[in-house]
Amino acid sequence: MPNPYSSSPGTFVTGQEKITENKIDCILSSIRPFGQNPGYDELQRKALDSWFAVSRTVVLFNLPEDTGNIQRSGLLYVGPDKNPPSIKHMLATLKDRQEEEIVALVNSDIVLGPEVGKIPKVVLANSLGRAWACTSYRYVIDPEVPEWLGSPVDKGLDFFCSTVRIWNDVARQIPGVLTVGRPVWDNWMNSFFHMYINASKYFDITPWVCVLHPKHEEHFRLLATDEGGVEAACKTIIHPGGLPRLKLNLLQ
């Protein structure tokens, strides 16, 4: 992966200016505070390193002390509304950004391959505009065997990418109880995109092999609750689920 410190800021203006580097505009996430499990801390550090290689900005909805006060160019901390933070709170930070900017919502232990950085060029090449989205099943990797890559039998969806225009629509409708990293959040998100994105512009990029989930013992975060609860939130979108069949060709 390219050195994140050596890359100059890129530009992405749909249909007007040249894309100068393989990076999306922003990644939003929230890590599990360091110090609870050393092994999981290391997985999150590796994930974070991979994000800087494919994104101009990484926004963590954490306090700096949650990461041991890691400071990097392009890393921003935003105080969470709760721990873990609500996705609604996370997306609210995008409301003043340009609608065409490309933003990904990612779980804290997901390693992203360099192909993610090509999304802006693929979007431009296919004239997708500002109303599209993509997701991927996650491939399983073994941190102790770097060359090992399992098939995407793990059906979790820990990566969603779209434009600020679409994320603003999500923010208006997503129940405040949903948080990244819990099984129900990806079901709701996938259903939303199925129902509200034009069927020809919601893409499965699993074949890119760019969303990687390390094998580890399960360490669940406490589930945030509010009035109505998660069960009620899941019923607000009732699409039967499943990934879109559309494939987005990866540019060479």
C-alpha positions as CSV (number, residue, x, y, z in Angstrom):
1,M,0.0,0.0,0.0
2,P,1.3,3.5,-0.6
3,N,2.8,5.6,2.2
4,P,-0.1,7.7,3.5
5,Y,2.3,10.4,4.6
6,S,3.8,10.9,1.1
7,S,0.6,11.5,-0.8
8,S,-0.5,15.0,-1.6
9,P,-4.2,15.9,-1.2
10,G,-6.3,14.7,-4.1
11,T,-9.3,16.3,-5.8
12,F,-12.6,14.9,-6.9
13,V,-15.1,17.0,-8.8
14,T,-17.4,14.9,-10.8
15,G,-17.0,15.3,-14.5
16,Q,-14.8,18.4,-14.3
17,E,-11.4,18.0,-12.8
18,K,-8.9,15.2,-13.0
19,I,-8.7,12.8,-10.0
20,T,-5.1,13.1,-8.9
21,E,-4.8,10.1,-6.6
22,N,-6.5,6.8,-5.7
23,K,-8.3,7.9,-2.6
24,I,-11.9,8.4,-1.5
25,D,-12.7,11.6,0.4
26,C,-13.5,10.3,3.9
27,I,-13.9,7.3,6.2
28,L,-16.1,7.4,9.2
29,S,-15.7,4.9,12.1
30,S,-15.5,4.5,15.8
31,I,-12.9,2.2,17.4
32,R,-13.3,0.2,20.6
33,P,-11.2,2.1,23.1
34,F,-7.7,0.7,23.4
35,G,-6.6,-1.1,26.6
36,Q,-9.5,-3.6,26.9
37,N,-7.9,-6.3,24.7
38,P,-4.3,-5.9,23.4
39,G,-4.9,-8.3,20.5
40,Y,-7.9,-6.4,19.3
41,D,-6.1,-3.1,19.7
42,E,-3.5,-4.3,17.3
43,L,-6.1,-5.4,14.7
44,Q,-7.7,-1.9,14.9
45,R,-4.3,-0.2,14.4
46,K,-3.7,-2.3,11.3
47,A,-7.1,-1.4,10.0
48,L,-6.5,2.3,10.7
49,D,-3.2,2.1,8.7
50,S,-5.0,0.7,5.7
51,W,-7.7,3.4,5.8
52,F,-5.1,6.2,5.4
53,A,-3.8,4.5,2.3
54,V,-7.2,4.8,0.6
55,S,-8.8,7.9,2.1
56,R,-7.8,11.6,2.4
57,T,-9.5,11.9,5.8
58,V,-10.4,9.5,8.6
59,V,-12.9,10.7,11.2
60,L,-13.0,8.7,14.4
61,F,-16.0,9.2,16.7
62,N,-13.9,8.8,19.8
63,L,-11.9,10.9,22.3
64,P,-8.2,11.0,21.6
65,E,-7.4,9.0,24.7
66,D,-9.4,6.1,23.2
67,T,-6.5,5.5,20.8
68,G,-3.7,6.4,23.1
69,N,-3.7,9.9,21.5
70,I,-2.7,8.8,18.0
71,Q,-2.1,11.8,15.9
72,R,-1.8,11.6,12.1
73,S,-2.2,13.9,9.1
74,G,-5.8,13.6,8.0
75,L,-7.1,12.1,11.3
76,L,-9.9,13.9,13.0
77,Y,-11.6,13.1,16.4
78,V,-15.2,13.9,17.0
79,G,-16.8,13.5,20.4
80,P,-19.3,10.6,20.3
81,D,-22.9,11.1,21.5
82,K,-22.5,7.7,23.3
83,N,-20.3,4.7,23.3
84,P,-20.6,3.2,20.7
85,P,-21.9,6.3,18.9
86,S,-25.1,6.3,16.9
87,I,-24.8,6.2,13.1
88,K,-27.2,9.2,13.0
89,H,-24.7,11.2,15.1
90,M,-21.8,10.1,12.8
91,L,-23.6,11.1,9.6
92,A,-24.7,14.5,11.0
93,T,-21.1,15.7,10.6
94,L,-21.4,15.4,6.8
95,K,-24.3,17.9,6.3
96,D,-22.0,20.8,5.3
97,R,-19.7,18.8,2.9
98,Q,-20.1,18.8,-0.8
99,E,-22.7,16.4,-2.1
100,E,-20.4,14.7,-4.5
101,E,-17.8,13.7,-1.9
102,I,-17.3,10.0,-1.5
103,V,-17.5,8.7,2.1
104,A,-17.3,5.2,3.5
105,L,-18.8,4.0,6.8
106,V,-16.5,1.2,8.1
107,N,-16.4,-1.1,11.2
108,S,-13.3,-0.6,13.3
109,D,-11.4,-3.9,12.6
110,I,-11.9,-3.9,8.8
111,V,-8.7,-3.8,6.7
112,L,-9.3,-2.1,3.3
113,G,-7.4,-3.1,0.3
114,P,-6.0,-0.5,-2.1
115,E,-8.8,-1.1,-4.6
116,V,-11.1,1.0,-2.4
117,G,-9.1,4.0,-3.5
118,K,-10.1,3.5,-7.1
119,I,-13.8,4.1,-6.4
120,P,-13.7,7.7,-7.5
121,K,-12.2,6.9,-10.8
122,V,-14.7,4.1,-11.4
123,V,-17.6,6.4,-10.5
124,L,-16.3,9.0,-12.9
125,A,-15.7,6.5,-15.7
126,N,-19.2,5.1,-15.4
127,S,-20.9,8.6,-15.0
128,L,-22.7,7.5,-11.8
129,G,-23.1,11.1,-10.5
130,R,-24.1,11.7,-6.9
131,A,-26.7,8.9,-6.4
132,W,-25.0,5.6,-6.0
133,A,-23.8,3.2,-3.3
134,C,-21.7,0.1,-2.9
135,T,-21.0,-2.5,-0.3
136,S,-19.1,-5.8,-0.1
137,Y,-19.1,-9.1,1.7
138,R,-15.9,-9.4,3.8
139,Y,-13.2,-11.8,3.2
140,V,-11.6,-13.5,6.2
141,I,-7.9,-13.1,6.8
142,D,-5.7,-14.6,9.4
143,P,-3.3,-12.0,11.0
144,E,-0.9,-14.8,11.9
145,V,-0.7,-16.1,8.3
146,P,-0.4,-12.9,6.2
147,E,-0.7,-14.7,2.8
148,W,-3.9,-16.5,3.8
149,L,-7.2,-15.2,2.4
150,G,-10.4,-17.1,2.9
151,S,-13.4,-17.0,0.6
152,P,-16.2,-14.5,1.6
153,V,-18.1,-17.1,3.5
154,D,-18.4,-14.6,6.4
155,K,-21.6,-12.8,5.3
156,G,-21.1,-9.7,7.4
157,L,-21.3,-6.3,5.7
158,D,-18.9,-3.9,7.4
159,F,-18.3,-1.5,4.6
160,F,-20.7,0.9,2.9
161,C,-19.6,3.7,0.6
162,S,-21.7,6.4,-1.1
163,T,-21.8,10.1,-1.7
164,V,-22.6,12.8,0.9
165,R,-25.9,13.4,-0.9
166,I,-27.0,9.9,-0.2
167,W,-25.6,9.8,3.3
168,N,-27.6,12.9,4.1
169,D,-30.7,10.9,3.1
170,V,-29.7,8.0,5.3
171,A,-29.1,10.4,8.3
172,R,-32.7,11.7,8.0
173,Q,-34.2,8.2,8.2
174,I,-31.9,5.9,10.2
175,P,-33.2,5.1,13.7
176,G,-31.0,6.7,16.4
177,V,-30.5,3.4,18.2
178,L,-28.4,1.9,15.4
179,T,-24.6,1.7,15.8
180,V,-21.7,0.5,13.7
181,G,-20.4,-3.0,14.5
182,R,-23.7,-4.6,15.6
183,P,-25.4,-7.2,13.4
184,V,-28.5,-5.1,12.8
185,W,-26.9,-2.0,11.5
186,D,-25.8,-3.6,8.2
187,N,-29.2,-5.2,7.7
188,W,-30.9,-1.8,7.9
189,M,-28.3,-0.1,5.7
190,N,-28.4,-2.7,3.0
191,S,-32.2,-2.5,3.0
192,F,-32.1,1.2,2.8
193,F,-29.9,1.2,-0.3
194,H,-32.0,-1.5,-1.9
195,M,-35.1,0.6,-1.6
196,Y,-33.9,4.2,-2.1
197,I,-31.0,3.9,-4.6
198,N,-31.9,3.4,-8.2
199,A,-31.6,-0.4,-8.8
200,S,-28.9,0.2,-11.4
201,K,-26.6,2.2,-9.0
202,Y,-26.3,0.0,-5.9
203,F,-23.2,-2.2,-6.4
204,D,-21.7,-5.3,-4.9
205,I,-17.9,-4.9,-5.0
206,T,-17.1,-8.2,-3.3
207,P,-15.1,-9.4,-6.4
208,W,-12.6,-6.6,-5.8
209,V,-11.4,-8.5,-2.7
210,C,-10.9,-5.2,-0.8
211,V,-12.9,-5.6,2.5
212,L,-11.0,-7.9,4.8
213,H,-12.0,-9.1,8.3
214,P,-9.3,-10.6,10.6
215,K,-10.1,-13.7,12.5
216,H,-10.4,-13.0,16.2
217,E,-12.4,-13.9,19.3
218,E,-15.6,-12.0,19.5
219,H,-15.5,-9.0,21.7
220,F,-18.9,-7.3,21.4
221,R,-19.5,-3.7,22.5
222,L,-22.5,-2.9,24.6
223,L,-25.5,-2.3,22.5
224,A,-26.9,1.2,22.7
225,T,-30.6,1.5,23.3
226,D,-33.3,4.1,23.1
227,E,-37.1,4.3,23.1
228,G,-38.5,1.6,20.8
229,G,-35.3,-0.5,21.0
230,V,-33.3,-2.1,18.2
231,E,-36.0,-4.7,17.4
232,A,-38.4,-1.9,16.5
233,A,-35.7,-0.1,14.5
234,C,-35.1,-3.1,12.4
235,K,-38.8,-3.1,11.4
236,T,-38.6,0.4,9.9
237,I,-37.1,-1.1,6.7
238,I,-38.5,-4.4,5.5
239,H,-36.6,-5.2,2.3
240,P,-35.9,-9.0,2.2
241,G,-32.2,-8.3,2.0
242,G,-29.4,-9.9,0.0
243,L,-26.7,-8.1,-1.8
244,P,-27.3,-6.4,-5.1
245,R,-26.3,-8.5,-8.1
246,L,-24.8,-5.5,-9.9
247,K,-21.0,-5.7,-10.3
248,L,-18.9,-2.6,-10.7
249,N,-15.9,-3.3,-13.0
250,L,-12.6,-2.4,-11.4
251,L,-10.4,-0.2,-13.6
252,Q,-6.9,-1.5,-14.2
